[in-house]
């Protein structure tokens, strides 16, 4: 089979999926991005057949991508029933947010110590991109960039295990927000992100940690237990890829 796949328009900035061009890397990156943008609803069945048709790859490729996502706890692999997007319980949500607070505190402290001027400039550009996305009504891209900001901050901390752990926590947080966020969908994370960068640049660890904890409080305060906001229709979620394939403009990838 001549397998073709459209690469991400804006590849994930952190992690192997954003840098590698293998087929399962790109499938993984597209699904990971859909989770960060809250376009995939918790509990969505991830049919290998449907995903293979959408991405134009074999089911073996799909299985490898789903296995990686399962390792990050954002996909559940159910024996004889297939894969689904994870649907965190209330208690699981509390545990994820507790862990996220601990990790964000450590990352912030390390970023104050290690972040370079170049990394801080990259973070500021991400915040500007995030603000622009919300301003033009592209909420999905804004949410994704907000999550990627925290992944880039983990890079600036310079601790590899924390980067890996943070990647899983950020994607799990997106699922929790998609499942439990209240109807008030105003976002001011870009202002909080910019203030945090200023504190890190000033090497003020107490202020930086305080701002990060306030930011996490703000996210936590918007959660309830009864709202769904994403989709469980795989073809709708990845419609931009299907439209690209119909136009005949898909790009062959190496793998």
Secondary structure, 3 states (H helix, E strand, C coil): CCCCCCCCCCCCCCCHHHHCCCHHHHHHHHHHHHHHCCCECCCCEECHHHHHHHHCCCHHHHHHHHHHHHHCCCEEEECCCEEEECCCCHHHHHHHHHHHHHHHHHHHHHHHHHCCHHHHHHHHHHHHHHHHHHHCCCHHHHHHHHHHHHHHHHHHHCCHHHHHHHHHHHHHHHHHHHHHECCCCCCCHHHHHHHHHHHHHCCCHHHHHHHHHHHHHHHHHCECCCCCCCECCHHHHCHHHHHHHHCCCCCCCCC
